[in-house]
Amino acid sequence: MIFDLFREGLSFVTILKLGIRLMIILLFLPVHEYAHGYVAYKLGDRTAKNMGRLTLNPVAHVDPFGLLLSVLTGFGYAKAVPVNMLNFRPEHRKRNMALVALAGPLSNIILAVIFVFCYYALIASGNAFEGTFTGNLAIVCSLAANCNITLAVFNLLPVPPLDGSRILSVALPDRHYYKIMQYERQIGLVFIVLVLTGALDGVISGLSGLIFGAIDFLVSLPFSFFI
């Protein structure tokens, strides 16, 4: 919480925590939302583009309350990119909505791969000693990678209104999916309570750890000759 950060003082750890929280809302989430809009545009829906949301400019995506919440608690959100499924070809609407939903979490996984690569590149340079600028930058890359993986896992949970619920629509028969969506608001409220109370921390951290381990293993292979 923000009060914990104040008690810690302006240490490197404190600045790092605040920096990562700002990166989430100013970089990671804008990339996530841009990916939604870009895929929708490529599939025939110009809604995001026409509303100025097909951009990486964080100003277009930042939700003021979501930004404040991110700084105070580390849990925030951006404005969802509008998508009009009626602009997709009728026979592909369900599939295309799932692809648009998948694009956001996938963009965070790609960012995680990039940050893990940068981490190992810094380590391989031989200058990433503890307390040095390069060493601190390596720590930032590691935390940023982990943060993006967590964002991806969180958004892939099959709970409305998260991306995972849209992807679930492909697997479920329409009658079952629409039945679930009738209770979207109630499910969302229960989900928020579970998140804020930490009830889902074990599930999210466990899945994030598995994905992080796989990415770390694959990306580290080329660097094993230099480290």
Summary of the structure (lengths in Angstrom):
residues: 227
radius of gyration: 19.0
end to end distance: 36.8
largest distance: 58.2
contacts: 680
relative contact order: 0.11
helix: 76%
strand: 1%
